[in-house]
Amino acid sequence: MFDVVYTYLESPIGPLLLAGDGVRLSKVGFPTGKGRVAPHDEWRRDDGRFVEARAQLSAYFAGELRDFDLELMPVGTPFQLAVWRALTAIPYGATISYGELAARIGRPAASRAVGAANGANPIPIIVPCHRVIGASGALTGFGGGIDTKRWLLAHEQGGGPGDLQGSLF
């Protein structure tokens, strides 16, 4: 295992925790919801790390970046990794259903398992699990909460930062 380094990024959806080996991200944590990540005692804070991740996330929130190009280090099962890879192919501003995501990884009957893997995504926003919605179009569970998911989708679907009535917090 590696020494975990972390920092925070202030964002319109609250402070995001960024953690990993100092360059490669292994976690992005929301300030609230089931996706809230708190640093462990053995983690070391270093606000000089994750410079590129902070820059790209800031550009994303400013409406200036649509595609991330970062070194990531997600930890998961082979199935989870396949789902997370497929998430990165969902275009900015688009949404797909869990069933469609399951079909994209060649497992059309595995939409529930895909949903569980999607929910376990350790690097949300950059690995855009928020772009997966229910077959009916409903916004289903999200680690940062439904309001955060709604904000991210509105941000990507044409509402500039000024059109989103400020931050969630």
Secondary structure, DSSP 4 states (H G I P E B T S, - for coil): ----EEEEE--TTSPEEEEESSSSEEEEEBSSSTTB----TT-EE-TTS-HHHHHHHHHHHTT--SS----B-----HHHHHHHHHHTTSPTT--EEHHHHHHHTT-TT-HHHHHHHHHT-SSTTTS-GGGEE-TTS-----TT-HHHHHHHHHHHTT--GGGGTS---
